[in-house]
Structure formats: structure tokens, C-alpha cells
Amino acid sequence: MKFVCHKNALQKEIALALDFTSQRNTLSVVSYVLLEAKNNKLTIKATDQKVGFTSTIDVEVHQEGSTTVYCEKFFSILRSLPDENVVFEEKGQRLFIQPETKTIDFDLRTIEVDKFPSLEEASQVVEFSLAQKDLFEMIDQTIFSISDDETRHFMNGAYIEQQPNALVMVATDGRRLSYIKRNIEQDIPSFVPITIPTRFLHLMKKSGTGEGEVVLGIKENLLFASFGHQTMYTTLIHGTFPNYKRVIPEKQTLSCVASIDDMNEALKRVSLLVENKAKRIFVELNQNQMIISSEESEFGQAKEVIACTYDGPATSFAMNYLYMVSPLRVMEGKMFSLCFTEPNKAITVRPDPEKDYFHIIMPMQID
């Protein structure tokens, strides 16, 4: 096998492929990436057997063939090379790497191609396309609420279901919930709701540009995503996702509206004196006034007052400040609202005016 291509074109693809390999055991074939040169195309494949990646780019093929090479070292070498065309040639069980105009030589040990695991194929899938922008905004509004508790693996991802002319994505860790319902212009075929692992959500965002469309394909326990010349897949999470509709309050009678910037700044300062474990802040609502405070027993207290629009009874509640910071960080607009009925029941955080997403926080006990 021998081919020539520009260093930057290949480096970009190998950087993505690296995320689909396993680096726990450098001797394992799933730490390697497969390269196949044919018809002036280079196909790149990587998998750790839970996720898989395939990409095809244009190259100048001098001799067709295929090989596998240790992905992490291959990427490090590519990153170190000058920005120019590079010759890649396999001889024996070595891949030789040499820039066309520089006296730089690398060679890497290769493994026989037949030892590389087969990748899943996107055949007989329920397939539909949607704008990358819509998909990525849905991910941004939910990913921080996904549980990292492996004993509750069925919540270790984002749940997605079809509704008429819309997709709904939900994530929860049992103490907070994030919900978004995005209207989709394209036709979406009926599919059984799925739960997508957190890792794959990150991989899709890293691979996409936010422009154009992504094609999603669902097949039994697999999800495929295609971005132009790149296709990736993941195994889906088994188990029953919690009935999120039971968590969403039917009606909340009280509402407070405040500035997102004011709240973010107050949280940044007040959180300097929270207990590390509980991360608890206190919120007190009075007539058109919100008081945010914290207490760290060994060091002291912090308090800040911000203006708000509120015309209800004096109310106090406590919450993990990170549960407020995360949604405000991705919230559009200048204002947000806190909606609630009682201080010990669910609090809904949403943009003001309302959009197609909201976040629910379960309050903490006030000692």
C-alpha cells in the first residue's frame, strides 16, 4: 500500500478516529485504526466495539492496499509533521511516513487487517435527516442533566422520542430534568424511543459543524449518524427510561422573572462559599427582590441581592447551584423565569419569553 495526501486532511480524520478507539490496552487491536487505499480514496475505520467510525477522503493512491496502525502514535506523528503532502507506504509490517520535501522519517508497526474487528453496517435502518443546528441545540439543552451513576445505567444517556412533526429529547439524573421539544420540518418515520449514550452525544457534536444536515439511522440496538463523508454509530442504552412526564408539573402558580446575566454573576460570587459536597445555595424571594446566599461552615457566608419581577408571598428554597448554572449557561435571551407552587416541590427554570425547552430542579432541604 502506498498513498500521498496532505498532512492536514488526514490529521483531521485521525483526530476524530482516535475518540472511537480504546486506549486502555495499547496492544489491543481496538487501539488501532484501519487504513484502506483504493480508487484514489482512503477509507479510515476505528472502533472500540461499542462505537464505530468510518470516513473516506480523497488521496493519491500509488498502490492499493490496507493496513492497521496504532492510532494515538499515528495522530501524534501527523500533528508533528510540516503542513505539506506526506507519503505513506507499507512495507512488510511497517508503515513508513515521510514528507515530500523534508528529510523526516517515521515508521510504525502494523497489524494484519484480518485481526481488525468488523464494523456495523447501516442497512435496514429507520432513517431520517434533520438540521445539525437543531440536533446540537437539543444536545446542549439536555446533556448536563444526564446521570453519571453507573448503577442506574438506563439514565446514562439522553432519551429521544418522536412526536407529531417534532422530536423530544429528555435527560435526568433523578434530581433535575432537562426537556426540549423541537419542531422538525422534515418527515420523521415512526421509531421506538431510544436512549443515546452521553459519549456519543459528545462525538456527534465534535464531528459536526453545526451547518447542513445529519442523517440518523436507527437499527435495533444501534444508532448511526452520518455527516457527509463520515459515518459513526453507537450501541444504545438498554433499560426503561423513567416516565419523565410524571415529573413535569401540570401547573405552577408562582413565577419570578430575572436577568440571566445578573443571576450568573451572583451565582459566580456566592458559590465561592458553598459546602463542597452539597454545593447548596439559598434563594429567598420577596417583592421584586431575589436574595441568593450561601454558607461554608468553616469559612463564612456570602449574600447577594438582585432585582426581579415577583409579586407572590415571601418564599425561600435551597438548591444545588450547579443545577442553576448549567441551564442558564445555554439559555437564549436576556431573561429567565423560576416557576413553582411550593418551596419543597419542583422548580421549573425556563427562558422568558418561553421557548421550546425548560429545566426542572428538585429543591434541597433547608436545615
C-alpha positions as CSV (number, residue, x, y, z in Angstrom):
1,M,0.0,0.0,0.0
2,K,1.2,3.5,-0.9
3,F,-0.6,6.8,-1.0
4,V,0.0,10.5,-0.8
5,C,-2.1,13.2,0.8
6,H,-1.8,16.5,2.6
7,K,-1.0,16.1,6.3
8,N,-3.9,18.4,7.5
9,A,-6.6,16.4,5.6
10,L,-5.6,13.1,7.2
11,Q,-4.8,14.6,10.7
12,K,-8.4,15.9,11.0
13,E,-9.9,12.5,10.3
14,I,-7.4,10.6,12.6
15,A,-8.2,13.1,15.4
16,L,-11.8,12.0,15.2
17,A,-11.0,8.3,14.8
18,L,-8.9,8.5,18.0
19,D,-12.1,9.1,20.0
20,F,-13.5,5.9,18.7
21,T,-10.6,3.7,19.8
22,S,-9.8,2.2,23.2
23,Q,-6.5,3.4,24.7
24,R,-6.8,1.2,27.8
25,N,-4.7,-1.6,26.3
26,T,-2.1,-0.4,23.7
27,L,-1.6,-3.9,22.5
28,S,-5.3,-4.4,21.6
29,V,-6.4,-4.1,18.0
30,V,-9.2,-1.7,19.1
31,S,-6.4,0.8,19.8
32,Y,-5.6,0.7,16.1
33,V,-7.1,2.5,13.1
34,L,-7.7,0.7,9.8
35,L,-6.5,2.5,6.6
36,E,-7.7,1.2,3.2
37,A,-6.4,2.9,0.0
38,K,-8.3,2.3,-3.2
39,N,-9.5,4.2,-6.3
40,N,-7.8,7.4,-5.1
41,K,-9.8,7.2,-1.9
42,L,-8.6,6.5,1.7
43,T,-11.1,4.8,4.0
44,I,-10.4,5.2,7.7
45,K,-12.1,3.0,10.3
46,A,-12.0,2.9,14.1
47,T,-14.0,1.1,16.7
48,D,-13.8,0.0,20.4
49,Q,-16.8,-2.3,19.7
50,K,-19.3,0.0,21.4
51,V,-18.9,2.8,19.0
52,G,-17.6,2.9,15.4
53,F,-16.3,5.4,12.9
54,T,-15.8,5.4,9.1
55,S,-14.5,8.2,7.0
56,T,-13.5,8.5,3.3
57,I,-11.2,11.2,1.9
58,D,-9.5,11.9,-1.4
59,V,-5.9,10.9,-1.7
60,E,-3.4,10.0,-4.5
61,V,-3.1,6.2,-4.4
62,H,0.1,4.7,-5.9
63,Q,-0.5,1.2,-4.7
64,E,-3.8,-0.1,-3.4
65,G,-3.9,-2.0,-0.1
66,S,-4.9,-1.8,3.6
67,T,-3.3,-1.9,7.0
68,T,-3.8,-1.0,10.6
69,V,-1.7,1.3,12.7
70,Y,-1.7,2.3,16.4
71,C,-4.0,5.4,16.3
72,E,-2.6,7.5,19.2
73,K,1.0,7.4,17.9
74,F,-0.1,7.9,14.3
75,F,-2.0,11.0,15.3
76,S,1.0,12.4,17.3
77,I,3.2,11.9,14.3
78,L,0.8,13.6,11.9
79,R,0.5,16.6,14.3
80,S,4.3,17.0,14.4
81,L,4.7,17.0,10.6
82,P,5.0,20.2,8.5
83,D,2.0,21.4,6.5
84,E,2.6,19.6,3.2
85,N,2.0,16.4,1.3
86,V,3.1,13.3,3.0
87,V,3.9,9.8,1.6
88,F,2.6,6.8,3.4
89,E,3.9,3.4,2.4
90,E,3.6,0.0,4.0
91,K,6.5,-2.4,3.6
92,G,6.3,-5.7,5.4
93,Q,4.6,-4.9,8.7
94,R,5.8,-1.3,8.9
95,L,4.1,1.9,7.8
96,F,6.7,4.4,6.6
97,I,5.8,8.1,6.8
98,Q,7.8,10.8,5.0
99,P,7.0,14.4,4.0
100,E,7.7,15.0,0.3
101,T,10.1,17.9,0.8
102,K,11.7,17.3,4.2
103,T,14.1,14.7,5.5
104,I,11.9,13.3,8.2
105,D,11.3,9.6,8.6
106,F,8.9,7.7,10.8
107,D,7.8,4.1,10.7
108,L,5.2,2.4,12.8
109,R,4.5,-1.3,13.4
110,T,1.3,-2.5,11.8
111,I,-1.1,-5.4,12.5
112,E,-2.8,-7.7,9.9
113,V,-6.1,-6.3,8.7
114,D,-7.9,-9.6,9.3
115,K,-7.4,-9.1,13.0
116,F,-9.4,-5.8,12.9
117,P,-13.0,-6.2,14.1
118,S,-15.8,-5.8,11.6
119,L,-17.9,-2.6,11.9
120,E,-21.7,-2.5,12.0
121,E,-23.4,-1.6,8.7
122,A,-26.2,0.9,8.3
123,S,-28.6,-1.4,6.4
124,Q,-32.3,-1.9,7.1
125,V,-32.4,1.2,9.3
126,V,-35.2,3.6,10.2
127,E,-33.6,6.7,8.6
128,F,-34.3,10.4,8.7
129,S,-32.4,13.7,8.4
130,L,-32.5,16.9,10.4
131,A,-30.5,20.1,10.7
132,Q,-27.3,19.7,12.6
133,K,-28.2,23.0,14.3
134,D,-31.4,21.5,15.7
135,L,-29.7,18.3,16.9
136,F,-26.8,20.2,18.6
137,E,-29.2,22.6,20.3
138,M,-31.2,19.7,21.7
139,I,-28.0,18.1,22.9
140,D,-26.8,21.4,24.5
141,Q,-30.0,21.8,26.4
142,T,-30.0,18.3,27.9
143,I,-26.5,16.8,28.2
144,F,-25.6,18.3,31.6
145,S,-28.6,16.6,33.2
146,I,-27.6,13.1,32.2
147,S,-26.8,10.8,35.2
148,D,-23.3,9.6,35.7
149,D,-24.4,6.9,38.2
150,E,-23.5,3.6,36.5
151,T,-25.8,1.7,38.8
152,R,-28.7,3.5,37.1
153,H,-27.3,2.8,33.6
154,F,-30.7,3.4,31.9
155,M,-30.3,7.2,32.7
156,N,-26.7,7.4,31.4
157,G,-27.9,9.0,28.2
158,A,-30.4,11.3,26.5
159,Y,-33.8,9.9,25.8
160,I,-35.3,10.8,22.4
161,E,-38.8,10.1,21.1
162,Q,-40.9,11.1,18.1
163,Q,-44.0,13.2,18.4
164,P,-46.1,14.6,15.5
165,N,-43.7,16.9,13.5
166,A,-41.3,17.0,16.4
167,L,-38.5,15.3,18.3
168,V,-38.4,15.3,22.1
169,M,-35.1,14.9,24.0
170,V,-35.0,14.4,27.7
171,A,-32.3,13.8,30.3
172,T,-32.4,13.4,34.1
173,D,-30.2,12.2,36.9
174,G,-33.1,11.9,39.4
175,R,-32.6,15.4,40.9
176,R,-33.0,17.5,37.8
177,L,-34.6,17.1,34.4
178,S,-34.0,18.9,31.1
179,Y,-36.6,18.8,28.3
180,I,-36.7,20.1,24.7
181,K,-39.3,19.6,22.0
182,R,-38.0,20.7,18.7
183,N,-40.4,21.1,15.7
184,I,-38.9,19.4,12.7
185,E,-39.9,20.3,9.1
186,Q,-38.7,17.0,7.6
187,D,-40.8,13.9,7.8
188,I,-39.7,11.6,10.6
189,P,-40.7,7.9,10.4
190,S,-42.1,6.2,13.4
191,F,-39.5,4.6,15.7
192,V,-39.3,3.2,19.2
193,P,-37.9,5.7,21.6
194,I,-34.1,5.3,22.3
195,T,-31.6,6.4,24.9
196,I,-28.3,7.7,23.4
197,P,-25.1,7.3,25.5
198,T,-23.5,10.6,26.7
199,R,-20.2,9.8,24.9
200,F,-21.9,9.5,21.5
201,L,-23.6,12.9,22.0
202,H,-20.2,14.4,22.5
203,L,-18.8,12.6,19.5
204,M,-21.6,13.8,17.2
205,K,-21.0,17.4,18.3
206,K,-17.3,17.1,17.8
207,S,-17.7,15.6,14.3
208,G,-20.3,18.0,13.0
209,T,-20.0,21.7,12.0
210,G,-23.5,22.9,13.0
211,E,-24.2,23.6,9.4
212,G,-26.1,21.4,6.9
213,E,-27.9,18.2,7.9
214,V,-27.1,15.0,9.7
215,V,-28.7,11.7,8.8
216,L,-29.7,9.5,11.7
217,G,-30.5,5.8,11.3
218,I,-31.9,3.5,14.0
219,K,-31.5,-0.3,13.8
220,E,-32.4,-2.5,16.7
221,N,-29.9,-1.5,19.4
222,L,-27.8,0.8,17.2
223,L,-27.8,4.4,16.2
224,F,-26.0,5.6,13.1
225,A,-25.1,9.3,12.4
226,S,-23.8,10.5,9.0
227,F,-22.1,13.8,8.5
228,G,-21.1,14.0,4.8
229,H,-18.2,11.7,4.3
230,Q,-18.2,10.5,7.9
231,T,-20.4,7.8,9.4
232,M,-20.4,6.8,13.0
233,Y,-22.5,4.5,15.2
234,T,-23.1,3.5,18.8
235,T,-24.8,0.8,20.7
236,L,-27.9,2.2,22.5
237,I,-28.6,2.0,26.3
238,H,-30.9,-0.9,27.3
239,G,-33.4,-0.5,30.0
240,T,-36.6,1.6,30.6
241,F,-36.0,5.3,30.8
242,P,-38.0,6.9,33.7
243,N,-41.5,8.3,32.9
244,Y,-40.4,11.9,32.6
245,K,-44.0,13.1,32.1
246,R,-44.8,12.4,35.8
247,V,-42.0,14.8,36.8
248,I,-43.3,17.8,34.8
249,P,-45.7,19.9,36.8
250,E,-49.1,20.4,35.2
251,K,-49.5,23.8,36.7
252,Q,-47.3,26.2,38.7
253,T,-48.9,29.2,40.3
254,L,-45.9,31.4,41.2
255,S,-43.3,32.9,38.9
256,C,-40.3,35.1,39.3
257,V,-38.5,36.7,36.3
258,A,-34.9,37.9,36.5
259,S,-31.9,38.7,34.3
260,I,-29.7,35.8,33.2
261,D,-26.6,37.9,33.4
262,D,-27.4,39.2,36.9
263,M,-28.1,35.6,38.1
264,N,-25.0,34.2,36.6
265,E,-22.8,36.9,38.2
266,A,-24.5,36.4,41.6
267,L,-24.0,32.6,41.4
268,K,-20.4,33.0,40.5
269,R,-19.7,35.1,43.6
270,V,-22.0,33.3,46.1
271,S,-20.7,29.9,45.1
272,L,-17.3,30.8,46.4
273,L,-18.6,30.0,49.9
274,V,-20.7,26.8,49.4
275,E,-20.0,23.5,51.1
276,N,-18.0,21.4,48.6
277,K,-20.2,18.3,48.9
278,A,-23.7,19.7,49.0
279,K,-23.0,22.8,46.7
280,R,-26.1,24.3,48.3
281,I,-27.3,27.9,47.8
282,F,-30.3,29.5,49.3
283,V,-32.8,31.6,47.3
284,E,-35.2,34.0,49.1
285,L,-37.9,35.8,47.1
286,N,-39.6,38.9,48.3
287,Q,-41.4,41.7,46.5
288,N,-39.4,42.3,43.3
289,Q,-36.2,41.1,45.1
290,M,-34.2,37.9,45.0
291,I,-31.6,37.2,47.7
292,I,-29.0,34.5,46.8
293,S,-26.9,33.3,49.7
294,S,-24.5,30.5,50.8
295,E,-22.7,29.3,53.9
296,E,-19.5,27.4,54.3
297,S,-19.3,26.4,58.0
298,E,-15.5,26.6,58.3
299,F,-15.1,29.9,56.4
300,G,-18.1,32.2,56.3
301,Q,-21.1,33.3,54.3
302,A,-22.0,35.1,51.1
303,K,-25.1,37.0,50.1
304,E,-26.2,39.0,47.0
305,V,-29.4,40.8,46.1
306,I,-30.6,41.1,42.6
307,A,-33.7,42.7,41.1
308,C,-36.5,40.6,39.8
309,T,-40.2,40.7,39.0
310,Y,-42.1,38.8,41.7
311,D,-45.5,39.5,43.3
312,G,-46.1,36.5,45.4
313,P,-45.6,35.6,49.1
314,A,-42.2,35.6,50.7
315,T,-40.6,32.3,49.8
316,S,-37.3,30.5,50.5
317,F,-35.8,27.4,49.0
318,A,-32.4,25.7,48.6
319,M,-30.8,24.1,45.6
320,N,-27.5,22.8,44.2
321,Y,-26.1,25.9,42.5
322,L,-24.7,23.9,39.6
323,Y,-28.3,22.9,38.7
324,M,-29.0,26.5,38.1
325,V,-25.7,27.4,36.4
326,S,-25.8,24.7,33.8
327,P,-29.2,25.7,32.1
328,L,-28.5,29.4,32.4
329,R,-25.2,28.9,30.5
330,V,-27.1,27.6,27.4
331,M,-30.2,29.6,27.7
332,E,-31.1,32.1,24.9
333,G,-32.2,35.6,25.6
334,K,-31.7,38.0,28.5
335,M,-34.3,36.9,31.0
336,F,-35.4,33.7,32.7
337,S,-38.2,32.7,35.0
338,L,-38.4,30.5,38.1
339,C,-41.8,28.8,38.3
340,F,-43.0,26.9,41.4
341,T,-46.0,26.3,43.6
342,E,-44.4,25.3,46.9
343,P,-40.8,25.7,48.0
344,N,-40.3,22.0,48.6
345,K,-41.7,20.9,45.2
346,A,-40.2,21.0,41.7
347,I,-38.9,24.3,40.4
348,T,-39.0,25.0,36.6
349,V,-36.4,27.1,35.0
350,R,-37.2,28.4,31.5
351,P,-36.3,31.4,29.3
352,D,-38.6,34.4,29.3
353,P,-40.4,34.6,26.9
354,E,-40.8,30.9,26.8
355,K,-39.1,28.7,24.1
356,D,-39.2,25.0,23.3
357,Y,-37.2,23.9,26.3
358,F,-37.2,24.0,30.1
359,H,-35.3,22.6,33.1
360,I,-36.7,21.2,36.3
361,I,-34.8,21.3,39.6
362,M,-35.7,19.4,42.8
363,P,-35.0,21.7,45.8
364,M,-32.9,20.6,48.7
365,Q,-33.9,20.6,52.4
366,I,-33.3,23.8,54.3
367,D,-31.8,23.0,57.7
